[in-house]
């Protein structure tokens, strides 16, 4: 995919050519008003495993949740018996929820000063919070009659039972305010609140392990390993940038500058093969990428078609919360994505690219096809993606050992998921049945340079 004219550069390089992209031929695409003109914010549903549902205040009630869905104020997230999810905030802070958990987002807003205010309510179940502690930002976690406020970096676990709630602090110090007063819980300490006795609390100088601590630890290690201290050179925000470092790489392209491309993507791939059109009240339909790295490149910068290298993402411009990204120098047969005219406001699945296949007796191996672009590969779960991608480009596919469970791909099998009023689409404007969408996924995309057929 990467032509010989590309030379690898460090991800830390500043982007000089991004400003010049406005001079290139661009394809207009349907956009909707962005959150930038208001005090509202969007945060990222950055991981989905098993049964996870979301109520987005779109009039559809609880729907199947999917990777990269923008989470807005008032949203409700619910996990089933095998469900887990992660929400990533702008500064890289994370909120993770375990099975049989219900959380809501009463407040996701900006102060006039630009400080970000986040309030999450744990209704039931358990959640992990890893707060980065960015300057002036406020993070509040509420449960029962208690309010847990964070102003500095902290890492904690909160469990809500029928008659008690348990707060364990792994790092930092946490202040909890409630009917029984204010209590400070420091590193490696636990506070247990009696929900039947005015939330009376008891402190313990220890932290009892939980079965999901290891999962939380693995996710934190992934974020730390693939974090870039210089993300500001290619994105206004930290969230989503770790995935760019794992699932692809930057190259210096003459005439374009610093361009990022995903692994396992060839000349027949385009950035809109797999994803969904999701409706948000007040903003209409927006494109949500199905790829595990598909956050930053769909909210910032441009997708540019390189004649000898295929599609690549070029940083620059303005951050948009809920619109289709800018497209530059597309091939002649490319049809820009258009949102569906779906009056039911249901989720519309676009499922045209190859879907990874789990193989082996224990399903611990994955067959990765050309033009799958990382779809279904779990974070950090497959080693040496760069080398594996080269093999796939030569052979058409490769089999790799998976070290963690694949995430965010379950719903692709069987043609996608369907909430109330949902449909599946081969592409916007040409709707297909679920079985047809799934059948086409196995063959890949043969549009020749990314044209929509």
N, C-alpha and C positions, 0 to 999 in steps of 0.2 A: 504493500500500500504506500509506503514511504519511498519516494523516488530517490535516485542517487544524488540529487541536488540538495537533499536535506541533510544537515549536519546536526547531530544531537547537541543540545545546549542544556545548561542547568535550568531547572524550573525556577531558579531565583532571578533570571534575567528580566529586566524591565521590558515592557512591551512598547516599542516605539512606533510600529507600523499600524497599530490598532486605530489611531486617529484617522489615518489615511484611508481606512476602509470605506468611509462615507463617500469617497470619490469613485468607488467601484460600482459596477452594475448591481443593483439590489432588486430583489423581488418583493413587492408589497404583499403582506399577509394580513389576515384579519387580526386586529388587536382590540382589546377592551381596556377600559380605564384601569390604570395601575394604582396600587395602594400608596404610591409616593406622594399623591396629592392630599393624603389624609393622615390622621394620627393612628391608623390601623397598621398592623404588621402581619406578616405571614412567617410561620416557622415550618420546618420540614419534617414530614413523617419519613424518617431515614432508614427504617428497617421494619419489615413485617414478616412474621413467622406464624404459620398455623392460622387459627381462627381469630381474626381481628376485624372488628366492625367499627364504623364511624357514622355519626350523625352530624352532617355538615350544615344543618339548618337550611337545606335545599328543598324541604317538603317531602323528602323521600324516606324519612325515618332512618333507622340503622341500615347501612349498606356495607358491603364488603370493602374493607380498606385496602389500599394499594400503595406501593412504594412511591416516594416523591410527592405524595399528595400535600399541597399546601394546607397547613392547619391555621385556622383563623380564630379570632375571639368568638366564644360561644360554642365551639365544637366539643362533641363528646366522643371519647374513644373507649372501646370496650373489648376485652380479650376473652376468648373462650377457654376451654380446658387445656388446649394445647397452644394457646396464643401467646405471643410475645411481640413487643413493639418498642421502637426507639423514636423519640422526637428530638431533633437537633435544632438548637437556637443559633442566632446569627453569630455569636462569638465562639461557637463550638461547644457550649454547654449542652449537656444531654439529660434527657429524662427517659428512663427505661421502665416498662411495665411488664409484669409477669402474668402467668395465666390467671383467669377469673378476676380481672381487675377492671374497675371503671374509674376513669378520670375525666374531668372537664377543664376547659380553659376559660374561666370567667373574664380574664383580662389579658390582652396582648396589644399593648399600645405604646405610643411614643409621647414623652413629655415635650414641652416646647423647647427644652434644652437639648433635645435629641436623645436623652436617656431612655432606655428601653425598660418597660414595666411588664413583668410576666407574673400572672397568678394562675396556679394550677390547684385544683381541688381533687383530693383522693377520696372518692366515695366508698370504695371497697377494694380489697386486694392489697397488693404491695407494689412499691415503686422505688427505683434508685435514681438519685439526682447527683450529677457531677457538675457543679456550678463553677464556671471559670473565674467569676468575680471581676468582670470588666468594670472599669471606673464608672461610677454613677448609675450603673444598671441595678435594677431591683428585681429580685426573684422571691416570690412568696408561695409557699406550699401550705394549703389549709386542709384540715381533717377534723371531723367532729366539730367541737367548738374551739379548736386550737388554730393558731396561726404561726407558722414557722417562717421567719424572715431571714434572707441571706443577702449580705452586702459584700462579703469576701468569699474567696474560693472555699468550697467545701464539697465533701463526698459523703453521702448518707444513704441509708435504706429506711423506708417507712412502711410498716405493715399495719393494716386495719383489720382487726378481728371483730367478732360479734359484740364482745364486751370490753375489749381493750385494744389499744394501739401501741406499737412498739417502734421507737425511733433509735436507730443505731448510727453513730457517727464514726466513719472511717478516717476522715481527715477534716481539719478545720474546727470551727466552733459554731454552734447553732443556738439561736435564741428562739424560744417557744413561748408565746403568750396565750393565755386562756383563762377560764373561770377560776382556776386554782392559783393564778399568778403567773409570773415569768420565771422560766427556768433556762439556765445555760447548760448545754450539753456539749462537752468537749471531745476531742479525739479519743477514740477507743472507749467511749462511754455509751451507755444505753439508758434511755428513759422509757418507762412503761406507764401509760395513762389508763386509768380505770374509767371507762365510758359510762359506767353505772353509778359513779360516785363523784359527780361534778368534775370529771377528768382529773381526779387526784393522781399524782404521779409519784413514782419511785425511781431513784437513780442507781445504776450499777456501774462499777468500774471495769467493765468488760463488754465484749461484743460476741454474742453467740453466732456461730456460722449458720448460713442458710443455703439450701441446695442451689439457689440461683446466684449466689455470690460469684461462682466461677464464670458463669455466663457474663455477668457484669464486668468482671475482671478482664475477660477476653476482649470484650468490646472496647474497654478503655485502652488496652494495649494496642489494639488496631489503630485507634485514633492517635495515640502517641507516636506510634511507629511511622505513620504516613502523614503526620502533620508537617506543615511547612511554615516556618517563621516568616517567610517572605510572601505569603499568600496575597498580600495587598498589592503585589505587582501584577496580579492577574484576576483579582476578585475583590469587591468592596467588603465582603464578609467571609468569615472563616468556614461557615457550614457548607458542606459539600466538597471542599477542596481536598480533604484527605482521600476521597474516592477518586479524584482526578489523578492523584499520585500513584494509586494502586492499579487502576484499570486502564491506564494509558500513559502517554508521555508527550512532552513538548519537543518540537523541532524548529529550527530556524529555517524558514522557507524564503528564498530570495523573492523580493517583491511583496511579501506579505508580513514578514517578521516572525514572531513567536506564535506557532500554531499548535494546538493540542489535538491528538487523534486517539481514539480508543483502540485497544488491542482487538484482534479478531475481526477487523473491519476491512473489506476490500473495496474495489471499484464499484461493485454492485450494491453496496450498502448506502443507505441514506439515514439521516438522523430521526426520521419519522416512521420507521418500520414498525416499531412496537411502542405502544403507549395507550393512553386513554384521553378522551375529551371529558372533562369533569365540569359540572355547572356549579357556580357560586352565586348566591343571590346578590344583586347589585352590580355584579361584574360579568355575568354571562359565562360562556364556555371558555376554558383555558386548556392548553395542551399540558399533559403530565406524562413525562417520559417513563417508559418501563425499564430503562437500563439502571443498574445500581449506581452508576456515576451521574445519572441524569438530572441533576439539580442545577448547579451553577451554569452549565452551557445552555440552559433553556430559560434562564432569567437574566442573563447578562451576555454582552458580546454578540457575535455573529457566527453563523455557520457559512463557511466559504467552500466552494468546490474547487479543488486544485486539479488541473488538467491531467497531471501525471501521478497524483497522489490520492485522489478521492476526497471525500468530505473531511474537513477539519474545523475546529472551533477556534475563533480568534477573539480574545478578550478585548474589552473596550466599550465605551458608550455609557448608557444609564442602566441601572438595575430596574427590572420590571417584575412585579409580583405575580401578575396574572395575564400574560399575553404570549403570543407565539413569537419565537425569536426571529431576528432579522436573518435573511438568506441572501448571500452574495455570490455572484457568478455561477448560478446553477447551470447544469447541462440543458441543452435545448429541449429535451423531452421531459424535464422535471415539472411536475405540477405542484405548486405550493399547497401546503395543508390548509384546508378550510374547515371551520367549525361546523358541526351538523345543525340542521334546522330541526331540532328535536324539541317539540313543545312540551314534552313530559319532563324535561330537565333531568333525565336519567343519564347515567354514565355510559359512554359509547367507547367500546374497546376497538382498538386498531391493532391487528395481529397479523402482520405480513412477513415478519422475519423468522429466521430459524430459531427453534426452541431447543435448549440443551436437554439431553437425555441422560438420566441416571441409570447406571449399569452396575453389574456385580450383584452377588448374593445379598450383601448388606447395603447395597446402593451407595457405596462409598467411593464410587468412581463416576466420572461425568464425561460424556462424549461431547466435545465442543466443536461446533461447525464454523466454517468460514462465514463471515457476515453476521455472527451472533453478537459481536461487539460487547461481550462480557455479560450478556443476559443470563441471570440465574447463578452466576459464580458468586459464592458467598465471600464476604469481606475477609481477606487474608486466608481464605480456605484452600487456595491453589497456589503453589509456589512457582516462581519464575515465569510469570505471565508473559514477559517480553519474549523469552526463548520459545515458549509454547505457541505464542502467536505466530512466530516465524514458521514453525512447523506446520501450523494450520494453513497458512497462506500457500505453502508448497504442496501439501497433501490434500487439502480440502476439509480435513477434520483431524482431531487428535483426542486421545483419551487420557484423562488426568485423575490422579487421586485427590479426593476432597477430604480435607482435614476437619471441616466443620459442616454442619447441615446447610444445604442450599437454602437461600432465603429469597423471598420476593418473586419466586417463579411458579409456585404452586398453581396460581390462578391462570397462568398461561396455558397449562395443559387442559385439554377439554374445551379450548376455544375461549377461555376467559371466564370471568365471573359476571353475574348479572343481579343487580339489585332491582328494586321496583322501577319499571320504566326503562330499564337498560336494554341496549342492543349491542350487537357486535358489528364491526365494519371492516371491510377490506381496506377501504380508505374513505375519507369523508366524501360523501356524494354517491358512493356505490356500496350499499350495505349488503352484508352477507350473513348467512346463518352461522351459528356457533360452530357446527361441524365443518362448514366450508372454510371458516377462518382458520380452524385448527389444521385442516388438511393442507392449506397453503403454507402454513408455518414450516412444515417439514421440508419444503422444497427450496426455501430461501427466496430471495428477490432477484428477478431476472430482468430488471428494468433497464439495464445498461447505463451505468452512471447515475443511478438513483432516480430514474423517471418513475412516476406513479402510473401504474397501468390501470 
